[in-house]
Amino acid sequence: MKVVINNCYGGFGLSDKACKRLVELGFSLGGANSDADICRLQSDIGSFHKYYVKDEDDPMFRSDPRLIKVIEELRSEANGSYAKLEVVEIPDGVDFVIEEYDGNEWIAEKHRVWRLDLD
């Protein structure tokens, strides 16, 4: 399975060109005022912001074949302002999460965590 992550400090972000290409591939614009103000993409798998938003950082979007195609086609032209988007291949069937530090991302297999709240 292929997954898109941001491989630099800054954060996941798509260029307007990448967003427009996603629209050509079946996404629609939601919440955008014009072609120059593309900010939210919608598709059959959900609604996604073109910039990193933790609550909306859905692994389904990051592994969507249309997003993979756009990143592989446009390469660096797909990058948002502070992004360096890369396609990473992981084994099929892995239940994964995207972890990050200051916007630099990696893929981790989902697991359970217990901790004490130290208030």
Biopython code that builds the backbone (N, CA, C, O; Angstrom):
import numpy as np
from Bio.PDB.StructureBuilder import StructureBuilder

atoms = [
    (1, "MET", "N", (0.842, -1.164, 0.000)),
    (1, "MET", "CA", (0.000, 0.000, 0.000)),
    (1, "MET", "C", (0.892, 1.234, 0.000)),
    (1, "MET", "O", (1.928, 1.260, 0.666)),
    (2, "LYS", "N", (0.494, 2.242, -0.738)),
    (2, "LYS", "CA", (1.229, 3.500, -0.781)),
    (2, "LYS", "C", (0.508, 4.538, 0.069)),
    (2, "LYS", "O", (-0.721, 4.591, 0.113)),
    (3, "VAL", "N", (1.312, 5.367, 0.746)),
    (3, "VAL", "CA", (0.783, 6.406, 1.631)),
    (3, "VAL", "C", (1.608, 7.672, 1.414)),
    (3, "VAL", "O", (2.825, 7.597, 1.248)),
    (4, "VAL", "N", (0.957, 8.826, 1.413)),
    (4, "VAL", "CA", (1.645, 10.107, 1.254)),
    (4, "VAL", "C", (1.916, 10.719, 2.629)),
    (4, "VAL", "O", (1.020, 10.824, 3.467)),
    (5, "ILE", "N", (3.173, 11.120, 2.839)),
    (5, "ILE", "CA", (3.548, 11.830, 4.062)),
    (5, "ILE", "C", (4.370, 13.062, 3.691)),
    (5, "ILE", "O", (4.873, 13.187, 2.574)),
    (6, "ASN", "N", (4.490, 13.960, 4.655)),
    (6, "ASN", "CA", (5.369, 15.114, 4.504)),
    (6, "ASN", "C", (6.732, 14.754, 5.075)),
    (6, "ASN", "O", (6.826, 14.295, 6.213)),
    (7, "ASN", "N", (7.787, 14.958, 4.295)),
    (7, "ASN", "CA", (9.131, 14.535, 4.683)),
    (7, "ASN", "C", (10.044, 15.724, 5.004)),
    (7, "ASN", "O", (11.221, 15.727, 4.645)),
    (8, "CYS", "N", (9.486, 16.736, 5.687)),
    (8, "CYS", "CA", (10.298, 17.858, 6.148)),
    (8, "CYS", "C", (9.547, 18.566, 7.266)),
    (8, "CYS", "O", (8.351, 18.343, 7.452)),
    (9, "TYR", "N", (10.238, 19.410, 8.003)),
    (9, "TYR", "CA", (9.566, 20.210, 9.022)),
    (9, "TYR", "C", (8.701, 21.247, 8.321)),
    (9, "TYR", "O", (9.089, 21.791, 7.288)),
    (10, "GLY", "N", (7.565, 21.510, 8.867)),
    (10, "GLY", "CA", (6.629, 22.454, 8.262)),
    (10, "GLY", "C", (5.222, 21.899, 8.328)),
    (10, "GLY", "O", (4.416, 22.362, 9.135)),
    (11, "GLY", "N", (4.912, 20.934, 7.511)),
    (11, "GLY", "CA", (3.603, 20.302, 7.574)),
    (11, "GLY", "C", (3.066, 19.907, 6.218)),
    (11, "GLY", "O", (3.416, 20.492, 5.193)),
    (12, "PHE", "N", (2.206, 18.901, 6.232)),
    (12, "PHE", "CA", (1.540, 18.428, 5.029)),
    (12, "PHE", "C", (0.768, 19.574, 4.401)),
    (12, "PHE", "O", (0.059, 20.307, 5.091)),
    (13, "GLY", "N", (0.905, 19.725, 3.109)),
    (13, "GLY", "CA", (0.142, 20.737, 2.387)),
    (13, "GLY", "C", (0.216, 20.481, 0.902)),
    (13, "GLY", "O", (1.268, 20.125, 0.371)),
    (14, "LEU", "N", (-0.903, 20.664, 0.239)),
    (14, "LEU", "CA", (-0.975, 20.488, -1.213)),
    (14, "LEU", "C", (-0.952, 21.842, -1.905)),
    (14, "LEU", "O", (-1.510, 22.816, -1.400)),
    (15, "SER", "N", (-0.311, 21.898, -3.048)),
    (15, "SER", "CA", (-0.343, 23.107, -3.860)),
    (15, "SER", "C", (-1.717, 23.241, -4.513)),
    (15, "SER", "O", (-2.470, 22.270, -4.594)),
    (16, "ASP", "N", (-2.037, 24.446, -4.976)),
    (16, "ASP", "CA", (-3.289, 24.634, -5.705)),
    (16, "ASP", "C", (-3.319, 23.764, -6.957)),
    (16, "ASP", "O", (-4.372, 23.256, -7.341)),
    (17, "LYS", "N", (-2.166, 23.596, -7.587)),
    (17, "LYS", "CA", (-2.088, 22.758, -8.790)),
    (17, "LYS", "C", (-2.466, 21.313, -8.455)),
    (17, "LYS", "O", (-3.181, 20.664, -9.219)),
    (18, "ALA", "N", (-1.990, 20.814, -7.321)),
    (18, "ALA", "CA", (-2.331, 19.450, -6.903)),
    (18, "ALA", "C", (-3.821, 19.338, -6.598)),
    (18, "ALA", "O", (-4.461, 18.347, -6.951)),
    (19, "CYS", "N", (-4.369, 20.358, -5.940)),
    (19, "CYS", "CA", (-5.804, 20.341, -5.636)),
    (19, "CYS", "C", (-6.636, 20.334, -6.910)),
    (19, "CYS", "O", (-7.614, 19.595, -7.018)),
    (20, "LYS", "N", (-6.246, 21.156, -7.868)),
    (20, "LYS", "CA", (-6.976, 21.194, -9.144)),
    (20, "LYS", "C", (-6.897, 19.851, -9.861)),
    (20, "LYS", "O", (-7.870, 19.420, -10.478)),
    (21, "ARG", "N", (-5.750, 19.192, -9.784)),
    (21, "ARG", "CA", (-5.600, 17.872, -10.412)),
    (21, "ARG", "C", (-6.491, 16.846, -9.706)),
    (21, "ARG", "O", (-7.082, 15.985, -10.358)),
    (22, "LEU", "N", (-6.589, 16.938, -8.373)),
    (22, "LEU", "CA", (-7.480, 16.043, -7.633)),
    (22, "LEU", "C", (-8.932, 16.248, -8.048)),
    (22, "LEU", "O", (-9.699, 15.288, -8.122)),
    (23, "VAL", "N", (-9.309, 17.485, -8.316)),
    (23, "VAL", "CA", (-10.662, 17.760, -8.806)),
    (23, "VAL", "C", (-10.870, 17.081, -10.165)),
    (23, "VAL", "O", (-11.926, 16.502, -10.418)),
    (24, "GLU", "N", (-9.873, 17.155, -11.020)),
    (24, "GLU", "CA", (-9.964, 16.466, -12.317)),
    (24, "GLU", "C", (-10.150, 14.959, -12.144)),
    (24, "GLU", "O", (-10.755, 14.300, -12.990)),
    (25, "LEU", "N", (-9.628, 14.421, -11.047)),
    (25, "LEU", "CA", (-9.696, 12.971, -10.792)),
    (25, "LEU", "C", (-10.906, 12.559, -9.957)),
    (25, "LEU", "O", (-11.012, 11.400, -9.555)),
    (26, "GLY", "N", (-11.819, 13.498, -9.692)),
    (26, "GLY", "CA", (-13.058, 13.116, -9.032)),
    (26, "GLY", "C", (-13.362, 13.757, -7.698)),
    (26, "GLY", "O", (-14.460, 13.578, -7.172)),
    (27, "PHE", "N", (-12.411, 14.508, -7.125)),
    (27, "PHE", "CA", (-12.713, 15.251, -5.911)),
    (27, "PHE", "C", (-13.533, 16.475, -6.298)),
    (27, "PHE", "O", (-13.538, 16.868, -7.464)),
    (28, "SER", "N", (-14.214, 17.075, -5.355)),
    (28, "SER", "CA", (-14.903, 18.333, -5.619)),
    (28, "SER", "C", (-14.429, 19.342, -4.583)),
    (28, "SER", "O", (-13.879, 18.980, -3.542)),
    (29, "LEU", "N", (-14.654, 20.613, -4.890)),
    (29, "LEU", "CA", (-14.261, 21.668, -3.972)),
    (29, "LEU", "C", (-15.402, 21.926, -3.005)),
    (29, "LEU", "O", (-16.566, 21.981, -3.402)),
    (30, "GLY", "N", (-15.065, 22.080, -1.752)),
    (30, "GLY", "CA", (-16.075, 22.417, -0.750)),
    (30, "GLY", "C", (-15.534, 23.514, 0.125)),
    (30, "GLY", "O", (-14.446, 23.371, 0.684)),
    (31, "GLY", "N", (-16.251, 24.599, 0.263)),
    (31, "GLY", "CA", (-15.808, 25.698, 1.111)),
    (31, "GLY", "C", (-14.832, 26.626, 0.430)),
    (31, "GLY", "O", (-14.256, 27.495, 1.085)),
    (32, "ALA", "N", (-14.629, 26.471, -0.859)),
    (32, "ALA", "CA", (-13.714, 27.361, -1.580)),
    (32, "ALA", "C", (-14.532, 28.420, -2.313)),
    (32, "ALA", "O", (-15.605, 28.130, -2.842)),
    (33, "ASN", "N", (-14.019, 29.645, -2.338)),
    (33, "ASN", "CA", (-14.732, 30.735, -2.988)),
    (33, "ASN", "C", (-14.440, 30.822, -4.475)),
    (33, "ASN", "O", (-15.270, 31.306, -5.244)),
    (34, "SER", "N", (-13.271, 30.358, -4.886)),
    (34, "SER", "CA", (-12.896, 30.422, -6.297)),
    (34, "SER", "C", (-11.750, 29.460, -6.532)),
    (34, "SER", "O", (-11.240, 28.854, -5.590)),
    (35, "ASP", "N", (-11.342, 29.315, -7.785)),
    (35, "ASP", "CA", (-10.207, 28.447, -8.097)),
    (35, "ASP", "C", (-8.940, 28.902, -7.385)),
    (35, "ASP", "O", (-8.081, 28.080, -7.068)),
    (36, "ALA", "N", (-8.814, 30.200, -7.131)),
    (36, "ALA", "CA", (-7.616, 30.724, -6.476)),
    (36, "ALA", "C", (-7.669, 30.515, -4.959)),
    (36, "ALA", "O", (-6.674, 30.735, -4.267)),
    (37, "ASP", "N", (-8.816, 30.094, -4.447)),
    (37, "ASP", "CA", (-8.989, 29.937, -3.002)),
    (37, "ASP", "C", (-9.372, 28.494, -2.667)),
    (37, "ASP", "O", (-10.308, 28.253, -1.905)),
    (38, "ILE", "N", (-8.650, 27.557, -3.234)),
    (38, "ILE", "CA", (-8.927, 26.157, -2.962)),
    (38, "ILE", "C", (-8.467, 25.844, -1.544)),
    (38, "ILE", "O", (-7.300, 26.048, -1.210)),
    (39, "CYS", "N", (-9.371, 25.354, -0.715)),
    (39, "CYS", "CA", (-8.952, 25.017, 0.635)),
    (39, "CYS", "C", (-9.491, 23.678, 1.105)),
    (39, "CYS", "O", (-8.816, 22.993, 1.874)),
    (40, "ARG", "N", (-10.672, 23.280, 0.678)),
    (40, "ARG", "CA", (-11.257, 22.033, 1.139)),
    (40, "ARG", "C", (-11.636, 21.172, -0.060)),
    (40, "ARG", "O", (-12.225, 21.640, -1.034)),
    (41, "LEU", "N", (-11.274, 19.895, 0.050)),
    (41, "LEU", "CA", (-11.599, 18.927, -0.993)),
    (41, "LEU", "C", (-12.586, 17.917, -0.436)),
    (41, "LEU", "O", (-12.492, 17.518, 0.725)),
    (42, "GLN", "N", (-13.529, 17.508, -1.266)),
    (42, "GLN", "CA", (-14.484, 16.496, -0.864)),
    (42, "GLN", "C", (-14.475, 15.371, -1.882)),
    (42, "GLN", "O", (-14.281, 15.589, -3.078)),
    (43, "SER", "N", (-14.691, 14.158, -1.379)),
    (43, "SER", "CA", (-14.787, 13.014, -2.276)),
    (43, "SER", "C", (-15.666, 11.966, -1.625)),
    (43, "SER", "O", (-16.252, 12.194, -0.566)),
    (44, "ASP", "N", (-15.749, 10.825, -2.267)),
    (44, "ASP", "CA", (-16.534, 9.718, -1.741)),
    (44, "ASP", "C", (-15.986, 9.186, -0.421)),
    (44, "ASP", "O", (-16.689, 8.465, 0.286)),
    (45, "ILE", "N", (-14.737, 9.528, -0.073)),
    (45, "ILE", "CA", (-14.161, 9.034, 1.182)),
    (45, "ILE", "C", (-14.182, 10.077, 2.292)),
    (45, "ILE", "O", (-13.788, 9.773, 3.418)),
    (46, "GLY", "N", (-14.625, 11.281, 2.013)),
    (46, "GLY", "CA", (-14.712, 12.296, 3.053)),
    (46, "GLY", "C", (-14.323, 13.679, 2.585)),
    (46, "GLY", "O", (-14.206, 13.943, 1.389)),
    (47, "SER", "N", (-14.124, 14.561, 3.557)),
    (47, "SER", "CA", (-13.772, 15.950, 3.308)),
    (47, "SER", "C", (-12.387, 16.207, 3.905)),
    (47, "SER", "O", (-12.111, 15.806, 5.036)),
    (48, "PHE", "N", (-11.523, 16.873, 3.145)),
    (48, "PHE", "CA", (-10.135, 17.046, 3.566)),
    (48, "PHE", "C", (-9.666, 18.460, 3.282)),
    (48, "PHE", "O", (-10.008, 19.055, 2.259)),
    (49, "HIS", "N", (-8.883, 18.983, 4.199)),
    (49, "HIS", "CA", (-8.296, 20.305, 4.025)),
    (49, "HIS", "C", (-6.977, 20.130, 3.296)),
    (49, "HIS", "O", (-6.291, 19.125, 3.487)),
    (50, "LYS", "N", (-6.613, 21.097, 2.460)),
    (50, "LYS", "CA", (-5.371, 20.962, 1.698)),
    (50, "LYS", "C", (-4.130, 21.101, 2.576)),
    (50, "LYS", "O", (-3.030, 20.730, 2.166)),
    (51, "TYR", "N", (-4.309, 21.640, 3.791)),
    (51, "TYR", "CA", (-3.207, 21.732, 4.733)),
    (51, "TYR", "C", (-3.450, 20.776, 5.892)),
    (51, "TYR", "O", (-4.579, 20.346, 6.124)),
    (52, "TYR", "N", (-2.402, 20.451, 6.610)),
    (52, "TYR", "CA", (-2.467, 19.500, 7.708)),
    (52, "TYR", "C", (-3.418, 19.980, 8.798)),
    (52, "TYR", "O", (-3.239, 21.059, 9.362)),
    (53, "VAL", "N", (-4.417, 19.177, 9.083)),
    (53, "VAL", "CA", (-5.322, 19.427, 10.190)),
    (53, "VAL", "C", (-5.489, 18.090, 10.894)),
    (53, "VAL", "O", (-6.042, 17.158, 10.311)),
    (54, "LYS", "N", (-5.029, 17.975, 12.118)),
    (54, "LYS", "CA", (-4.946, 16.696, 12.817)),
    (54, "LYS", "C", (-6.262, 15.916, 12.790)),
    (54, "LYS", "O", (-6.255, 14.725, 12.479)),
    (55, "ASP", "N", (-7.374, 16.549, 13.104)),
    (55, "ASP", "CA", (-8.645, 15.834, 13.148)),
    (55, "ASP", "C", (-9.064, 15.285, 11.793)),
    (55, "ASP", "O", (-9.817, 14.314, 11.723)),
    (56, "GLU", "N", (-8.592, 15.888, 10.735)),
    (56, "GLU", "CA", (-8.996, 15.475, 9.401)),
    (56, "GLU", "C", (-7.896, 14.706, 8.676)),
    (56, "GLU", "O", (-8.003, 14.436, 7.479)),
    (57, "ASP", "N", (-6.855, 14.360, 9.395)),
    (57, "ASP", "CA", (-5.718, 13.684, 8.776)),
    (57, "ASP", "C", (-6.036, 12.195, 8.654)),
    (57, "ASP", "O", (-5.465, 11.363, 9.359)),
    (58, "ASP", "N", (-6.940, 11.886, 7.762)),
    (58, "ASP", "CA", (-7.479, 10.544, 7.629)),
    (58, "ASP", "C", (-6.561, 9.666, 6.783)),
    (58, "ASP", "O", (-6.256, 10.014, 5.642)),
    (59, "PRO", "N", (-6.119, 8.533, 7.326)),
    (59, "PRO", "CA", (-5.279, 7.636, 6.529)),
    (59, "PRO", "C", (-5.917, 7.212, 5.204)),
    (59, "PRO", "O", (-5.206, 6.882, 4.255)),
    (60, "MET", "N", (-7.250, 7.219, 5.134)),
    (60, "MET", "CA", (-7.901, 6.884, 3.857)),
    (60, "MET", "C", (-7.539, 7.894, 2.771)),
    (60, "MET", "O", (-7.348, 7.521, 1.613)),
    (61, "PHE", "N", (-7.444, 9.176, 3.144)),
    (61, "PHE", "CA", (-7.074, 10.204, 2.182)),
    (61, "PHE", "C", (-5.621, 10.047, 1.766)),
    (61, "PHE", "O", (-5.302, 10.131, 0.580)),
    (62, "ARG", "N", (-4.736, 9.821, 2.735)),
    (62, "ARG", "CA", (-3.307, 9.726, 2.458)),
    (62, "ARG", "C", (-2.966, 8.499, 1.613)),
    (62, "ARG", "O", (-1.913, 8.466, 0.978)),
    (63, "SER", "N", (-3.842, 7.491, 1.598)),
    (63, "SER", "CA", (-3.588, 6.296, 0.785)),
    (63, "SER", "C", (-4.522, 6.211, -0.426)),
    (63, "SER", "O", (-4.542, 5.201, -1.129)),
    (64, "ASP", "N", (-5.286, 7.265, -0.662)),
    (64, "ASP", "CA", (-6.200, 7.279, -1.809)),
    (64, "ASP", "C", (-5.392, 7.215, -3.105)),
    (64, "ASP", "O", (-4.461, 8.001, -3.282)),
    (65, "PRO", "N", (-5.727, 6.299, -4.010)),
    (65, "PRO", "CA", (-4.964, 6.167, -5.262)),
    (65, "PRO", "C", (-4.898, 7.450, -6.088)),
    (65, "PRO", "O", (-3.931, 7.671, -6.817)),
    (66, "ARG", "N", (-5.922, 8.294, -5.977)),
    (66, "ARG", "CA", (-5.911, 9.558, -6.728)),
    (66, "ARG", "C", (-4.863, 10.512, -6.164)),
    (66, "ARG", "O", (-4.179, 11.199, -6.923)),
    (67, "LEU", "N", (-4.733, 10.560, -4.841)),
    (67, "LEU", "CA", (-3.705, 11.408, -4.229)),
    (67, "LEU", "C", (-2.316, 10.881, -4.579)),
    (67, "LEU", "O", (-1.418, 11.657, -4.907)),
    (68, "ILE", "N", (-2.144, 9.570, -4.510)),
    (68, "ILE", "CA", (-0.851, 8.959, -4.875)),
    (68, "ILE", "C", (-0.487, 9.348, -6.306)),
    (68, "ILE", "O", (0.645, 9.743, -6.583)),
    (69, "LYS", "N", (-1.459, 9.232, -7.209)),
    (69, "LYS", "CA", (-1.228, 9.560, -8.623)),
    (69, "LYS", "C", (-0.777, 11.017, -8.782)),
    (69, "LYS", "O", (0.155, 11.301, -9.534)),
    (70, "VAL", "N", (-1.430, 11.923, -8.083)),
    (70, "VAL", "CA", (-1.088, 13.350, -8.179)),
    (70, "VAL", "C", (0.320, 13.614, -7.666)),
    (70, "VAL", "O", (1.075, 14.360, -8.289)),
    (71, "ILE", "N", (0.682, 13.013, -6.539)),
    (71, "ILE", "CA", (2.021, 13.225, -5.982)),
    (71, "ILE", "C", (3.079, 12.643, -6.911)),
    (71, "ILE", "O", (4.124, 13.258, -7.123)),
    (72, "GLU", "N", (2.818, 11.469, -7.462)),
    (72, "GLU", "CA", (3.791, 10.849, -8.376)),
    (72, "GLU", "C", (3.878, 11.592, -9.706)),
    (72, "GLU", "O", (4.951, 11.649, -10.307)),
    (73, "GLU", "N", (2.777, 12.158, -10.173)),
    (73, "GLU", "CA", (2.783, 12.926, -11.434)),
    (73, "GLU", "C", (3.481, 14.280, -11.277)),
    (73, "GLU", "O", (4.366, 14.629, -12.058)),
    (74, "LEU", "N", (3.068, 15.031, -10.259)),
    (74, "LEU", "CA", (3.518, 16.418, -10.123)),
    (74, "LEU", "C", (4.833, 16.567, -9.362)),
    (74, "LEU", "O", (5.503, 17.595, -9.462)),
    (75, "ARG", "N", (5.191, 15.545, -8.611)),
    (75, "ARG", "CA", (6.405, 15.576, -7.787)),
    (75, "ARG", "C", (6.457, 16.840, -6.936)),
    (75, "ARG", "O", (5.518, 17.091, -6.181)),
    (76, "SER", "N", (7.500, 17.635, -7.025)),
    (76, "SER", "CA", (7.655, 18.806, -6.150)),
    (76, "SER", "C", (6.585, 19.871, -6.406)),
    (76, "SER", "O", (6.331, 20.707, -5.539)),
    (77, "GLU", "N", (5.965, 19.851, -7.568)),
    (77, "GLU", "CA", (4.898, 20.815, -7.857)),
    (77, "GLU", "C", (3.629, 20.526, -7.060)),
    (77, "GLU", "O", (2.728, 21.363, -7.014)),
    (78, "ALA", "N", (3.545, 19.357, -6.434)),
    (78, "ALA", "CA", (2.389, 19.017, -5.598)),
    (78, "ALA", "C", (2.529, 19.574, -4.189)),
    (78, "ALA", "O", (1.553, 19.630, -3.442)),
    (79, "ASN", "N", (3.740, 19.987, -3.823)),
    (79, "ASN", "CA", (4.019, 20.437, -2.458)),
    (79, "ASN", "C", (3.360, 21.770, -2.141)),
    (79, "ASN", "O", (3.384, 22.696, -2.952)),
    (80, "GLY", "N", (2.770, 21.856, -0.949)),
    (80, "GLY", "CA", (2.297, 23.129, -0.433)),
    (80, "GLY", "C", (3.485, 23.959, 0.009)),
    (80, "GLY", "O", (4.635, 23.565, -0.189)),
    (81, "SER", "N", (3.211, 25.098, 0.602)),
    (81, "SER", "CA", (4.249, 26.068, 0.965)),
    (81, "SER", "C", (5.369, 25.500, 1.830)),
    (81, "SER", "O", (6.538, 25.811, 1.599)),
    (82, "TYR", "N", (5.038, 24.679, 2.818)),
    (82, "TYR", "CA", (6.039, 24.181, 3.753)),
    (82, "TYR", "C", (6.076, 22.659, 3.752)),
    (82, "TYR", "O", (6.233, 22.034, 4.801)),
    (83, "ALA", "N", (5.932, 22.067, 2.572)),
    (83, "ALA", "CA", (5.840, 20.610, 2.488)),
    (83, "ALA", "C", (6.833, 20.035, 1.488)),
    (83, "ALA", "O", (7.244, 20.693, 0.532)),
    (84, "LYS", "N", (7.196, 18.806, 1.738)),
    (84, "LYS", "CA", (7.965, 17.990, 0.801)),
    (84, "LYS", "C", (7.279, 16.612, 0.820)),
    (84, "LYS", "O", (7.643, 15.728, 1.596)),
    (85, "LEU", "N", (6.295, 16.463, -0.043)),
    (85, "LEU", "CA", (5.456, 15.269, -0.023)),
    (85, "LEU", "C", (6.144, 14.098, -0.701)),
    (85, "LEU", "O", (6.732, 14.235, -1.775)),
    (86, "GLU", "N", (6.060, 12.951, -0.056)),
    (86, "GLU", "CA", (6.684, 11.724, -0.543)),
    (86, "GLU", "C", (5.685, 10.581, -0.450)),
    (86, "GLU", "O", (4.807, 10.577, 0.412)),
    (87, "VAL", "N", (5.828, 9.625, -1.336)),
    (87, "VAL", "CA", (5.019, 8.407, -1.295)),
    (87, "VAL", "C", (5.863, 7.315, -0.646)),
    (87, "VAL", "O", (6.971, 7.018, -1.092)),
    (88, "VAL", "N", (5.316, 6.723, 0.418)),
    (88, "VAL", "CA", (5.988, 5.651, 1.149)),
    (88, "VAL", "C", (5.186, 4.373, 0.936)),
    (88, "VAL", "O", (3.956, 4.399, 0.964)),
    (89, "GLU", "N", (5.859, 3.281, 0.728)),
    (89, "GLU", "CA", (5.175, 2.005, 0.551)),
    (89, "GLU", "C", (5.270, 1.196, 1.838)),
    (89, "GLU", "O", (6.354, 0.998, 2.387)),
    (90, "ILE", "N", (4.104, 0.729, 2.311)),
    (90, "ILE", "CA", (4.039, -0.111, 3.503)),
    (90, "ILE", "C", (3.307, -1.400, 3.134)),
    (90, "ILE", "O", (2.608, -1.438, 2.121)),
    (91, "PRO", "N", (3.452, -2.455, 3.934)),
    (91, "PRO", "CA", (2.767, -3.713, 3.616)),
    (91, "PRO", "C", (1.247, -3.539, 3.609)),
    (91, "PRO", "O", (0.702, -2.819, 4.446)),
    (92, "ASP", "N", (0.569, -4.189, 2.677)),
    (92, "ASP", "CA", (-0.891, -4.160, 2.622)),
    (92, "ASP", "C", (-1.470, -4.694, 3.918)),
    (92, "ASP", "O", (-0.910, -5.603, 4.530)),
    (93, "GLY", "N", (-2.584, -4.132, 4.330)),
    (93, "GLY", "CA", (-3.293, -4.622, 5.503)),
    (93, "GLY", "C", (-2.804, -4.086, 6.829)),
    (93, "GLY", "O", (-3.379, -4.418, 7.866)),
    (94, "VAL", "N", (-1.761, -3.268, 6.836)),
    (94, "VAL", "CA", (-1.249, -2.710, 8.091)),
    (94, "VAL", "C", (-2.209, -1.620, 8.569)),
    (94, "VAL", "O", (-2.567, -0.722, 7.808)),
    (95, "ASP", "N", (-2.616, -1.705, 9.817)),
    (95, "ASP", "CA", (-3.438, -0.676, 10.434)),
    (95, "ASP", "C", (-2.473, 0.409, 10.909)),
    (95, "ASP", "O", (-1.755, 0.199, 11.887)),
    (96, "PHE", "N", (-2.440, 1.556, 10.243)),
    (96, "PHE", "CA", (-1.400, 2.545, 10.501)),
    (96, "PHE", "C", (-1.957, 3.887, 10.943)),
    (96, "PHE", "O", (-3.135, 4.194, 10.762)),
    (97, "VAL", "N", (-1.074, 4.664, 11.525)),
    (97, "VAL", "CA", (-1.351, 6.060, 11.848)),
    (97, "VAL", "C", (-0.190, 6.884, 11.306)),
    (97, "VAL", "O", (0.911, 6.375, 11.099)),
    (98, "ILE", "N", (-0.455, 8.150, 11.085)),
    (98, "ILE", "CA", (0.600, 9.063, 10.659)),
    (98, "ILE", "C", (0.998, 9.880, 11.879)),
    (98, "ILE", "O", (0.190, 10.622, 12.438)),
    (99, "GLU", "N", (2.246, 9.736, 12.280)),
    (99, "GLU", "CA", (2.795, 10.470, 13.420)),
    (99, "GLU", "C", (3.593, 11.650, 12.868)),
    (99, "GLU", "O", (4.019, 11.634, 11.713)),
    (100, "GLU", "N", (3.791, 12.668, 13.697)),
    (100, "GLU", "CA", (4.567, 13.823, 13.233)),
    (100, "GLU", "C", (5.219, 14.551, 14.388)),
    (100, "GLU", "O", (4.772, 14.474, 15.532)),
    (101, "TYR", "N", (6.277, 15.254, 14.064)),
    (101, "TYR", "CA", (6.927, 16.177, 14.982)),
    (101, "TYR", "C", (7.242, 17.436, 14.194)),
    (101, "TYR", "O", (8.004, 17.388, 13.228)),
    (102, "ASP", "N", (6.668, 18.557, 14.592)),
    (102, "ASP", "CA", (6.843, 19.831, 13.881)),
    (102, "ASP", "C", (6.552, 19.707, 12.392)),
    (102, "ASP", "O", (7.199, 20.360, 11.573)),
    (103, "GLY", "N", (5.582, 18.872, 12.042)),
    (103, "GLY", "CA", (5.175, 18.725, 10.652)),
    (103, "GLY", "C", (5.906, 17.661, 9.875)),
    (103, "GLY", "O", (5.446, 17.261, 8.805)),
    (104, "ASN", "N", (7.044, 17.182, 10.383)),
    (104, "ASN", "CA", (7.803, 16.108, 9.738)),
    (104, "ASN", "C", (7.128, 14.791, 10.126)),
    (104, "ASN", "O", (7.032, 14.468, 11.310)),
    (105, "GLU", "N", (6.664, 14.036, 9.140)),
    (105, "GLU", "CA", (5.810, 12.886, 9.404)),
    (105, "GLU", "C", (6.487, 11.548, 9.151)),
    (105, "GLU", "O", (7.458, 11.447, 8.401)),
    (106, "TRP", "N", (5.944, 10.524, 9.803)),
    (106, "TRP", "CA", (6.325, 9.136, 9.549)),
    (106, "TRP", "C", (5.097, 8.276, 9.794)),
    (106, "TRP", "O", (4.117, 8.716, 10.394)),
    (107, "ILE", "N", (5.172, 7.046, 9.320)),
    (107, "ILE", "CA", (4.063, 6.105, 9.462)),
    (107, "ILE", "C", (4.410, 5.117, 10.564)),
    (107, "ILE", "O", (5.519, 4.586, 10.618)),
    (108, "ALA", "N", (3.432, 4.880, 11.449)),
    (108, "ALA", "CA", (3.612, 3.912, 12.525)),
    (108, "ALA", "C", (2.436, 2.940, 12.509)),
    (108, "ALA", "O", (1.309, 3.314, 12.186)),
    (109, "GLU", "N", (2.715, 1.707, 12.858)),
    (109, "GLU", "CA", (1.641, 0.740, 12.989)),
    (109, "GLU", "C", (0.834, 1.099, 14.229)),
    (109, "GLU", "O", (1.399, 1.417, 15.275)),
    (110, "LYS", "N", (-0.493, 1.049, 14.107)),
    (110, "LYS", "CA", (-1.362, 1.374, 15.239)),
    (110, "LYS", "C", (-1.150, 0.383, 16.368)),
    (110, "LYS", "O", (-1.006, -0.818, 16.142)),
    (111, "HIS", "N", (-1.132, 0.896, 17.568)),
    (111, "HIS", "CA", (-1.027, 0.035, 18.739)),
    (111, "HIS", "C", (-1.724, 0.719, 19.902)),
    (111, "HIS", "O", (-2.111, 1.884, 19.811)),
    (112, "ARG", "N", (-1.879, -0.012, 20.989)),
    (112, "ARG", "CA", (-2.538, 0.562, 22.160)),
    (112, "ARG", "C", (-1.496, 1.174, 23.086)),
    (112, "ARG", "O", (-0.369, 0.688, 23.180)),
    (113, "VAL", "N", (-1.887, 2.241, 23.763)),
    (113, "VAL", "CA", (-0.991, 2.928, 24.693)),
    (113, "VAL", "C", (-1.771, 3.214, 25.972)),
    (113, "VAL", "O", (-2.916, 3.664, 25.922)),
    (114, "TRP", "N", (-1.146, 2.951, 27.114)),
    (114, "TRP", "CA", (-1.716, 3.299, 28.410)),
    (114, "TRP", "C", (-0.752, 4.247, 29.095)),
    (114, "TRP", "O", (0.463, 4.077, 29.005)),
    (115, "ARG", "N", (-1.284, 5.232, 29.769)),
    (115, "ARG", "CA", (-0.435, 6.128, 30.534)),
    (115, "ARG", "C", (-1.223, 6.728, 31.670)),
    (115, "ARG", "O", (-2.454, 6.725, 31.655)),
    (116, "LEU", "N", (-0.520, 7.241, 32.653)),
    (116, "LEU", "CA", (-1.137, 7.926, 33.767)),
    (116, "LEU", "C", (-1.228, 9.403, 33.436)),
    (116, "LEU", "O", (-0.326, 9.979, 32.828)),
    (117, "ASP", "N", (-2.329, 10.003, 33.845)),
    (117, "ASP", "CA", (-2.462, 11.442, 33.692)),
    (117, "ASP", "C", (-1.758, 12.086, 34.884)),
    (117, "ASP", "O", (-2.191, 11.899, 36.022)),
    (118, "LEU", "N", (-0.700, 12.829, 34.653)),
    (118, "LEU", "CA", (0.144, 13.368, 35.719)),
    (118, "LEU", "C", (-0.222, 14.809, 36.065)),
    (118, "LEU", "O", (0.600, 15.714, 35.919)),
    (119, "ASP", "N", (-1.448, 15.018, 36.520)),
    (119, "ASP", "CA", (-1.866, 16.379, 36.917)),
    (119, "ASP", "C", (-1.493, 16.692, 38.331)),
    (119, "ASP", "O", (-1.771, 17.789, 38.815)),
]
sb = StructureBuilder()
sb.init_structure("model")
sb.init_model(0)
sb.init_chain("A")
sb.init_seg("    ")
for serial, (resi, resn, name, xyz) in enumerate(atoms, 1):
    if name == "N":
        sb.init_residue(resn, " ", resi, " ")
    sb.init_atom(name, np.array(xyz, "f"), 0.0, 1.0, " ", f" {name:<3s}", serial, name[0])
structure = sb.get_structure()
